[in-house]
Amino acid sequence: MPRSDPDISGLDELATLNGLLEHRVRLAICVLLSKYDAMSFSRLKQVLSETDGSLGTHLRKLEDSGYLSVEKTFRNRRPVTWYHLSGDGRNWLQEHVASLMQLIERAR
């Protein structure tokens, strides 16, 4: 009995997934910052269990792409870097999550 390829039309959500948010660390950063107004580098490092270099690379990619804004301050004479999710970053995260939810719903 000959087989035919399955009809995969309607999987438009795949095209709308944001490649930058496909990495778990970048997605986690955006999700955390969507819940909290700001987080410091050291707190993100602690929560995500990432090395300085790895976390710094992910944060830089998000910053360069307009997802994050950065604020540098001092606490007890020590520099502290704070990260905020930008308005565009929040919108892009919501679109990405909506597409993921639609794909998950199709898999049920």
N, C-alpha and C positions, 0 to 999 in steps of 0.2 A: 504494500500500500504506500503510495508516494506521500511524502510529507510536504507541507507548505510552510513557509516562514510565517511566524506569528505576526499579527497586526499590532504594531507598536505605535500607531498613531495616537496622538493625545498625550504623549510624554513631553510636552513642551516645557515642563518644569525643569528638565535636564538642562535646557539651553539657558534658563534663567538663574541657575546656580552661580554664585559668585566664586570664581576660582581662588581669590585671595582668602576667602573664609573656609576653604576646604581643609585647611590644616587645623587640627584640633586646638593648637595653642592660640592661633589667631582668633578662631571662633570663640574660645574660652575667654580671651581678653575682652572681646567685644561684648560678650554676654555679661561678664562681671561689670564692665563699665556702663552697661545699660541699666544695671540695677543700682549701682553706687555712683554718685556724682563724680568721684575721682578716686584713684588709687595710686599709691606711690610705687615706684619701681621695686623697692624692697618687699612690699606687701604682695605685689603680683608674683614676684619670685618665690616667696614663701608659699602662697596658695597653689601655684602651678607646678612647684617643684622643678623649676627650670634653672639652668646655669645662667650666669650673667650674660655670656656671649649669645646663647640661644635666645633668651628673652629679649635682649637688646636688638637682635636681628629681626625678630617678629614685630617688635614695637616700631622699629624704624620703617619696615615695609608698610605697616598700617598708617603711620604718620605721613610717609611720603605719598600715600594714596589718598590722603584726606580724611581718613577714618578717625584719627585722633588729633587732639591738640595737647601740647605739652607746656607745663608751667614749672619753672625751676625756682625753688625757694630755699631758705635756710632754716633749720631747726637745731637749736643748741650749737650754733656755729658750724653745723654740718649741712652740706648740700642735700636737698631732697628733690627728686624729680616726680612730678605729679602728672598723671595721664587722665584725659577726659575724652569721652566719646563725642565726636562732633555731631551736628545735626544731620549732615549727609551720612556719616557713619551709622547713625541710629536708623535712618531710612534704609540704607543698604542692608543692614543686619535684619531688619524686619522683612524686607523682600526675600532675603536668602532663607530665613526661617519659614516664611510662608510657602516657599517652593519646596522646602524639605518636608513640611507637613503634608502638602499635596502628594508628594511621592510616597510618603509613609502610608497615607490613606489608600493609595492605589495598591499597595502591597498587602493590604488586609484581605 
